[in-house]
Amino acid sequence: MKKQFDQVYQFKVMLLEISPSIWRRFRVPASCTFWDLHVAIQDVMGWTDTHLHEFRIKNPKTGSKVNIGIPDENFDSKISQGWKKKIADFFTLVNPKAEYTYDFGDNWRHDVSLEEILPRQKGVDYPLCVDGGRACKGRSCDRPFPDKRLQRLLKVPLRP
């Protein structure tokens, strides 16, 4: 059964340490969990969901930073289960930012910002990518490095 919702959250996700920026703007149901948000980011950024991830966000009730994602006994940090945490309990227009890390080996860090809370549009399927810029790096491309170096290595012109 699909979750009922009246509002959608519009986010902008931007891959850090890359210039010019690689980003997407997308909308998800306000009722979604951090797991659902992770899946939406994977889809809009073109990642393959083959690595661990975590969100780091301030808990608006305590003011302390929390890690939300997939708990793993091989890592020291305490990570809450993303499928049990609702984004609406953390993201607000006053608390709009989180850091999302995908692939702890390559450490692909993203800035995730809540831009707007909008009414649901009838007949629209969510999640929905509404805008974006530039293609993401290939899988297992190691740490982010300047695009000019990647261009020389691959001998492929950069896309605007």
FIKOLZA-1660 file (N, C-alpha, C; in steps of 0.1 Angstrom, whole numbers, plus 5000, padded with zeros to 4 digits):
% residues 160
   i   px   py   pz ch aa at
   1 5008 4988 5000  A  M  N
   1 5000 5000 5000  A  M CA
   1 5009 5013 5000  A  M  C
   2 5005 5022 4992  A  K  N
   2 5013 5035 4991  A  K CA
   2 5010 5043 5003  A  K  C
   3 5020 5051 5008  A  K  N
   3 5018 5060 5019  A  K CA
   3 5010 5072 5014  A  K  C
   4 5001 5077 5022  A  Q  N
   4 4993 5089 5019  A  Q CA
   4 5001 5101 5022  A  Q  C
   5 5001 5112 5014  A  F  N
   5 5007 5124 5017  A  F CA
   5 5001 5136 5010  A  F  C
   6 5002 5147 5016  A  D  N
   6 4996 5159 5010  A  D CA
   6 5007 5169 5006  A  D  C
   7 5019 5167 5011  A  Q  N
   7 5030 5177 5008  A  Q CA
   7 5042 5169 5002  A  Q  C
   8 5050 5177 4995  A  V  N
   8 5062 5172 4989  A  V CA
   8 5073 5181 4994  A  V  C
   9 5085 5175 4996  A  Y  N
   9 5097 5182 4999  A  Y CA
   9 5106 5184 4987  A  Y  C
  10 5109 5196 4984  A  Q  N
  10 5118 5198 4972  A  Q CA
  10 5133 5200 4978  A  Q  C
  11 5141 5191 4973  A  F  N
  11 5155 5191 4977  A  F CA
  11 5164 5195 4966  A  F  C
  12 5176 5200 4969  A  K  N
  12 5187 5202 4960  A  K CA
  12 5198 5193 4965  A  K  C
  13 5204 5184 4958  A  V  N
  13 5215 5176 4962  A  V CA
  13 5227 5180 4953  A  V  C
  14 5239 5183 4959  A  M  N
  14 5250 5187 4951  A  M CA
  14 5262 5179 4956  A  M  C
  15 5269 5173 4946  A  L  N
  15 5281 5166 4949  A  L CA
  15 5292 5175 4953  A  L  C
  16 5299 5173 4964  A  L  N
  16 5309 5182 4969  A  L CA
  16 5323 5179 4963  A  L  C
  17 5332 5188 4963  A  E  N
  17 5345 5187 4958  A  E CA
  17 5346 5185 4943  A  E  C
  18 5336 5190 4936  A  I  N
  18 5336 5189 4922  A  I CA
  18 5333 5203 4916  A  I  C
  19 5340 5208 4906  A  S  N
  19 5338 5221 4900  A  S CA
  19 5339 5220 4885  A  S  C
  20 5330 5224 4877  A  P  N
  20 5317 5230 4881  A  P CA
  20 5308 5220 4888  A  P  C
  21 5298 5225 4895  A  S  N
  21 5290 5216 4903  A  S CA
  21 5282 5206 4895  A  S  C
  22 5280 5195 4902  A  I  N
  22 5270 5184 4897  A  I CA
  22 5259 5184 4907  A  I  C
  23 5247 5186 4902  A  W  N
  23 5236 5188 4912  A  W CA
  23 5223 5183 4905  A  W  C
  24 5213 5181 4914  A  R  N
  24 5199 5177 4910  A  R CA
  24 5189 5184 4920  A  R  C
  25 5178 5188 4914  A  R  N
  25 5167 5193 4922  A  R CA
  25 5155 5182 4920  A  R  C
  26 5150 5178 4931  A  F  N
  26 5140 5167 4930  A  F CA
  26 5130 5169 4942  A  F  C
  27 5119 5162 4940  A  R  N
  27 5108 5162 4950  A  R CA
  27 5104 5148 4954  A  R  C
  28 5102 5147 4967  A  V  N
  28 5098 5134 4973  A  V CA
  28 5086 5137 4983  A  V  C
  29 5078 5126 4985  A  P  N
  29 5067 5128 4995  A  P CA
  29 5072 5132 5009  A  P  C
  30 5065 5140 5016  A  A  N
  30 5069 5145 5029  A  A CA
  30 5068 5133 5039  A  A  C
  31 5061 5122 5035  A  S  N
  31 5060 5110 5044  A  S CA
  31 5072 5101 5042  A  S  C
  32 5081 5103 5034  A  C  N
  32 5092 5093 5031  A  C CA
  32 5102 5093 5043  A  C  C
  33 5109 5081 5043  A  T  N
  33 5119 5079 5053  A  T CA
  33 5133 5083 5047  A  T  C
  34 5143 5083 5055  A  F  N
  34 5157 5085 5050  A  F CA
  34 5161 5075 5040  A  F  C
  35 5156 5062 5042  A  W  N
  35 5159 5052 5032  A  W CA
  35 5153 5056 5018  A  W  C
  36 5140 5061 5018  A  D  N
  36 5134 5065 5006  A  D CA
  36 5141 5077 5000  A  D  C
  37 5146 5086 5008  A  L  N
  37 5154 5098 5003  A  L CA
  37 5167 5093 4997  A  L  C
  38 5174 5083 5004  A  H  N
  38 5186 5077 4998  A  H CA
  38 5183 5071 4984  A  H  C
  39 5172 5064 4983  A  V  N
  39 5169 5058 4970  A  V CA
  39 5166 5068 4959  A  V  C
  40 5160 5079 4963  A  A  N
  40 5157 5090 4954  A  A CA
  40 5170 5097 4949  A  A  C
  41 5179 5099 4959  A  I  N
  41 5192 5105 4955  A  I CA
  41 5200 5095 4946  A  I  C
  42 5200 5082 4949  A  Q  N
  42 5206 5073 4940  A  Q CA
  42 5201 5074 4926  A  Q  C
  43 5188 5075 4925  A  D  N
  43 5182 5076 4911  A  D CA
  43 5185 5088 4904  A  D  C
  44 5184 5100 4911  A  V  N
  44 5186 5113 4904  A  V CA
  44 5201 5115 4901  A  V  C
  45 5210 5110 4909  A  M  N
  45 5224 5112 4907  A  M CA
  45 5230 5101 4897  A  M  C
  46 5223 5090 4895  A  G  N
  46 5228 5080 4886  A  G CA
  46 5237 5070 4893  A  G  C
  47 5237 5070 4907  A  W  N
  47 5245 5060 4914  A  W CA
  47 5238 5047 4913  A  W  C
  48 5245 5036 4917  A  T  N
  48 5240 5022 4915  A  T CA
  48 5236 5016 4928  A  T  C
  49 5237 5022 4939  A  D  N
  49 5233 5017 4952  A  D CA
  49 5240 5004 4956  A  D  C
  50 5253 5004 4954  A  T  N
  50 5261 4992 4957  A  T CA
  50 5270 4994 4968  A  T  C
  51 5269 5006 4976  A  H  N
  51 5277 5009 4987  A  H CA
  51 5269 5014 4999  A  H  C
  52 5275 5014 5010  A  L  N
  52 5269 5020 5022  A  L CA
  52 5267 5035 5021  A  L  C
  53 5259 5040 5029  A  H  N
  53 5256 5055 5029  A  H CA
  53 5252 5059 5043  A  H  C
  54 5253 5072 5044  A  E  N
  54 5248 5078 5057  A  E CA
  54 5244 5093 5055  A  E  C
  55 5234 5097 5062  A  F  N
  55 5231 5112 5063  A  F CA
  55 5236 5117 5076  A  F  C
  56 5241 5129 5076  A  R  N
  56 5245 5135 5089  A  R CA
  56 5237 5148 5090  A  R  C
  57 5228 5149 5100  A  I  N
  57 5219 5160 5101  A  I CA
  57 5217 5164 5116  A  I  C
  58 5214 5176 5118  A  K  N
  58 5211 5181 5132  A  K CA
  58 5197 5176 5135  A  K  C
  59 5196 5170 5147  A  N  N
  59 5183 5167 5153  A  N CA
  59 5177 5179 5158  A  N  C
  60 5166 5184 5153  A  P  N
  60 5160 5197 5157  A  P CA
  60 5155 5196 5172  A  P  C
  61 5153 5185 5177  A  K  N
  61 5149 5184 5191  A  K CA
  61 5160 5185 5201  A  K  C
  62 5172 5180 5197  A  T  N
  62 5183 5180 5207  A  T CA
  62 5194 5190 5203  A  T  C
  63 5195 5194 5190  A  G  N
  63 5205 5202 5185  A  G CA
  63 5218 5195 5182  A  G  C
  64 5219 5182 5185  A  S  N
  64 5231 5174 5182  A  S CA
  64 5230 5168 5168  A  S  C
  65 5242 5165 5162  A  K  N
  65 5242 5159 5149  A  K CA
  65 5240 5144 5151  A  K  C
  66 5232 5138 5142  A  V  N
  66 5230 5124 5142  A  V CA
  66 5234 5118 5128  A  V  C
  67 5237 5105 5128  A  N  N
  67 5240 5098 5116  A  N CA
  67 5228 5088 5114  A  N  C
  68 5223 5089 5101  A  I  N
  68 5212 5080 5097  A  I CA
  68 5215 5073 5084  A  I  C
  69 5213 5060 5084  A  G  N
  69 5216 5052 5072  A  G CA
  69 5215 5038 5074  A  G  C
  70 5225 5030 5071  A  I  N
  70 5225 5016 5073  A  I CA
  70 5236 5013 5084  A  I  C
  71 5232 5008 5095  A  P  N
  71 5242 5005 5105  A  P CA
  71 5251 4993 5100  A  P  C
  72 5264 4995 5104  A  D  N
  72 5273 4984 5100  A  D CA
  72 5283 4983 5111  A  D  C
  73 5285 4970 5115  A  E  N
  73 5294 4967 5126  A  E CA
  73 5309 4970 5123  A  E  C
  74 5313 4972 5110  A  N  N
  74 5326 4974 5107  A  N CA
  74 5330 4989 5108  A  N  C
  75 5321 4998 5111  A  F  N
  75 5324 5012 5112  A  F CA
  75 5320 5016 5127  A  F  C
  76 5328 5025 5132  A  D  N
  76 5326 5029 5146  A  D CA
  76 5314 5038 5149  A  D  C
  77 5311 5046 5139  A  S  N
  77 5300 5056 5142  A  S CA
  77 5287 5049 5144  A  S  C
  78 5279 5055 5153  A  K  N
  78 5266 5051 5155  A  K CA
  78 5256 5056 5144  A  K  C
  79 5250 5047 5137  A  I  N
  79 5241 5051 5126  A  I CA
  79 5227 5045 5129  A  I  C
  80 5217 5054 5129  A  S  N
  80 5204 5050 5131  A  S CA
  80 5198 5044 5118  A  S  C
  81 5189 5035 5119  A  Q  N
  81 5183 5029 5108  A  Q CA
  81 5175 5038 5100  A  Q  C
  82 5179 5041 5087  A  G  N
  82 5172 5051 5079  A  G CA
  82 5158 5047 5075  A  G  C
  83 5154 5035 5075  A  W  N
  83 5140 5031 5072  A  W CA
  83 5131 5033 5084  A  W  C
  84 5136 5036 5095  A  K  N
  84 5128 5039 5107  A  K CA
  84 5127 5054 5110  A  K  C
  85 5134 5063 5103  A  K  N
  85 5134 5077 5105  A  K CA
  85 5127 5085 5094  A  K  C
  86 5118 5093 5097  A  K  N
  86 5111 5101 5087  A  K CA
  86 5118 5114 5085  A  K  C
  87 5119 5118 5072  A  I  N
  87 5126 5130 5069  A  I CA
  87 5119 5142 5075  A  I  C
  88 5106 5142 5077  A  A  N
  88 5098 5153 5082  A  A CA
  88 5102 5155 5097  A  A  C
  89 5107 5146 5104  A  D  N
  89 5111 5147 5118  A  D CA
  89 5125 5155 5119  A  D  C
  90 5132 5156 5108  A  F  N
  90 5145 5162 5108  A  F CA
  90 5146 5175 5099  A  F  C
  91 5142 5173 5087  A  F  N
  91 5143 5184 5077  A  F CA
  91 5131 5194 5080  A  F  C
  92 5135 5207 5082  A  T  N
  92 5125 5217 5083  A  T CA
  92 5131 5229 5075  A  T  C
  93 5123 5240 5073  A  L  N
  93 5128 5252 5066  A  L CA
  93 5138 5259 5075  A  L  C
  94 5138 5256 5089  A  V  N
  94 5147 5262 5098  A  V CA
  94 5160 5253 5099  A  V  C
  95 5158 5240 5097  A  N  N
  95 5169 5230 5097  A  N CA
  95 5169 5223 5084  A  N  C
  96 5174 5230 5073  A  P  N
  96 5172 5225 5059  A  P CA
  96 5184 5216 5054  A  P  C
  97 5195 5215 5061  A  K  N
  97 5207 5209 5055  A  K CA
  97 5211 5196 5061  A  K  C
  98 5216 5187 5053  A  A  N
  98 5223 5175 5057  A  A CA
  98 5234 5172 5048  A  A  C
  99 5244 5164 5053  A  E  N
  99 5254 5159 5045  A  E CA
  99 5251 5144 5042  A  E  C
 100 5252 5140 5030  A  Y  N
 100 5249 5126 5026  A  Y CA
 100 5263 5121 5020  A  Y  C
 101 5267 5110 5026  A  T  N
 101 5279 5103 5021  A  T CA
 101 5275 5090 5015  A  T  C
 102 5280 5087 5003  A  Y  N
 102 5278 5075 4996  A  Y CA
 102 5291 5068 4993  A  Y  C
 103 5293 5056 4996  A  D  N
 103 5305 5048 4993  A  D CA
 103 5316 5053 5003  A  D  C
 104 5317 5047 5014  A  F  N
 104 5327 5051 5024  A  F CA
 104 5342 5049 5019  A  F  C
 105 5344 5041 5009  A  G  N
 105 5357 5039 5004  A  G CA
 105 5361 5051 4995  A  G  C
 106 5352 5055 4986  A  D  N
 106 5355 5067 4977  A  D CA
 106 5351 5080 4983  A  D  C
 107 5342 5079 4993  A  N  N
 107 5337 5091 5001  A  N CA
 107 5331 5101 4993  A  N  C
 108 5321 5097 4985  A  W  N
 108 5313 5107 4977  A  W CA
 108 5304 5115 4986  A  W  C
 109 5308 5127 4989  A  R  N
 109 5300 5136 4999  A  R CA
 109 5291 5145 4991  A  R  C
 110 5279 5147 4996  A  H  N
 110 5269 5155 4989  A  H CA
 110 5263 5165 5000  A  H  C
 111 5259 5176 4995  A  D  N
 111 5252 5186 5003  A  D CA
 111 5237 5184 4999  A  D  C
 112 5228 5181 5009  A  V  N
 112 5214 5179 5007  A  V CA
 112 5207 5191 5013  A  V  C
 113 5199 5199 5006  A  S  N
 113 5193 5211 5011  A  S CA
 113 5178 5210 5008  A  S  C
 114 5170 5211 5018  A  L  N
 114 5155 5213 5016  A  L CA
 114 5153 5227 5012  A  L  C
 115 5147 5229 5000  A  E  N
 115 5144 5242 4994  A  E CA
 115 5130 5247 4997  A  E  C
 116 5121 5238 4995  A  E  N
 116 5107 5242 4997  A  E CA
 116 5098 5230 5002  A  E  C
 117 5087 5233 5008  A  I  N
 117 5077 5223 5011  A  I CA
 117 5065 5228 5003  A  I  C
 118 5061 5219 4994  A  L  N
 118 5050 5222 4984  A  L CA
 118 5038 5213 4986  A  L  C
 119 5026 5218 4981  A  P  N
 119 5015 5209 4980  A  P CA
 119 5017 5198 4970  A  P  C
 120 5012 5186 4973  A  R  N
 120 5013 5175 4963  A  R CA
 120 5004 5179 4951  A  R  C
 121 5010 5176 4939  A  Q  N
 121 5002 5178 4926  A  Q CA
 121 4995 5165 4923  A  Q  C
 122 4983 5166 4920  A  K  N
 122 4975 5154 4916  A  K CA
 122 4980 5150 4902  A  K  C
 123 4981 5136 4901  A  G  N
 123 4985 5130 4888  A  G CA
 123 5000 5130 4886  A  G  C
 124 5008 5135 4896  A  V  N
 124 5023 5134 4895  A  V CA
 124 5028 5123 4903  A  V  C
 125 5037 5115 4897  A  D  N
 125 5044 5104 4905  A  D CA
 125 5056 5110 4911  A  D  C
 126 5058 5106 4924  A  Y  N
 126 5070 5110 4931  A  Y CA
 126 5078 5098 4935  A  Y  C
 127 5091 5099 4937  A  P  N
 127 5099 5111 4935  A  P CA
 127 5100 5116 4921  A  P  C
 128 5103 5128 4920  A  L  N
 128 5104 5135 4907  A  L CA
 128 5116 5144 4906  A  L  C
 129 5124 5142 4896  A  C  N
 129 5136 5151 4893  A  C CA
 129 5131 5162 4885  A  C  C
 130 5133 5175 4889  A  V  N
 130 5128 5186 4882  A  V CA
 130 5138 5195 4875  A  V  C
 131 5151 5193 4879  A  D  N
 131 5162 5201 4873  A  D CA
 131 5175 5194 4877  A  D  C
 132 5186 5199 4870  A  G  N
 132 5199 5194 4874  A  G CA
 132 5210 5199 4865  A  G  C
 133 5222 5197 4869  A  G  N
 133 5233 5201 4860  A  G CA
 133 5244 5191 4861  A  G  C
 134 5249 5187 4849  A  R  N
 134 5261 5179 4846  A  R CA
 134 5259 5164 4850  A  R  C
 135 5266 5156 4844  A  A  N
 135 5265 5142 4846  A  A CA
 135 5274 5138 4858  A  A  C
 136 5270 5128 4865  A  C  N
 136 5278 5123 4877  A  C CA
 136 5290 5115 4872  A  C  C
 137 5300 5114 4881  A  K  N
 137 5312 5106 4878  A  K CA
 137 5308 5091 4877  A  K  C
 138 5317 5084 4870  A  G  N
 138 5314 5070 4869  A  G CA
 138 5316 5062 4882  A  G  C
 139 5311 5050 4882  A  R  N
 139 5312 5042 4894  A  R CA
 139 5327 5038 4896  A  R  C
 140 5331 5037 4909  A  S  N
 140 5344 5034 4913  A  S CA
 140 5355 5042 4906  A  S  C
 141 5352 5055 4906  A  C  N
 141 5361 5065 4900  A  C CA
 141 5371 5070 4910  A  C  C
 142 5372 5064 4922  A  D  N
 142 5380 5068 4933  A  D CA
 142 5375 5081 4938  A  D  C
 143 5383 5088 4946  A  R  N
 143 5379 5101 4952  A  R CA
 143 5376 5111 4941  A  R  C
 144 5368 5121 4944  A  P  N
 144 5366 5131 4934  A  P CA
 144 5379 5138 4931  A  P  C
 145 5381 5141 4918  A  F  N
 145 5393 5149 4914  A  F CA
 145 5389 5158 4903  A  F  C
 146 5397 5168 4901  A  P  N
 146 5393 5178 4891  A  P CA
 146 5389 5173 4878  A  P  C
 147 5378 5178 4872  A  D  N
 147 5373 5173 4859  A  D CA
 147 5383 5174 4848  A  D  C
 148 5392 5184 4848  A  K  N
 148 5402 5185 4837  A  K CA
 148 5411 5173 4837  A  K  C
 149 5415 5168 4849  A  R  N
 149 5423 5156 4850  A  R CA
 149 5416 5144 4844  A  R  C
 150 5403 5143 4848  A  L  N
 150 5395 5132 4843  A  L CA
 150 5393 5133 4828  A  L  C
 151 5392 5145 4823  A  Q  N
 151 5390 5147 4808  A  Q CA
 151 5403 5143 4801  A  Q  C
 152 5415 5146 4806  A  R  N
 152 5427 5142 4800  A  R CA
 152 5429 5127 4801  A  R  C
 153 5425 5121 4812  A  L  N
 153 5426 5106 4813  A  L CA
 153 5417 5099 4803  A  L  C
 154 5405 5104 4802  A  L  N
 154 5395 5097 4793  A  L CA
 154 5395 5102 4779  A  L  C
 155 5402 5114 4777  A  K  N
 155 5402 5120 4763  A  K CA
 155 5388 5122 4758  A  K  C
 156 5379 5127 4767  A  V  N
 156 5365 5129 4763  A  V CA
 156 5362 5144 4767  A  V  C
 157 5356 5151 4758  A  P  N
 157 5352 5165 4761  A  P CA
 157 5343 5166 4773  A  P  C
 158 5344 5176 4781  A  L  N
 158 5335 5179 4792  A  L CA
 158 5321 5183 4787  A  L  C
 159 5311 5179 4793  A  R  N
 159 5297 5183 4790  A  R CA
 159 5294 5196 4798  A  R  C
 160 5288 5205 4791  A  P  N
 160 5284 5217 4799  A  P CA
 160 5274 5215 4809  A  P  C
% end
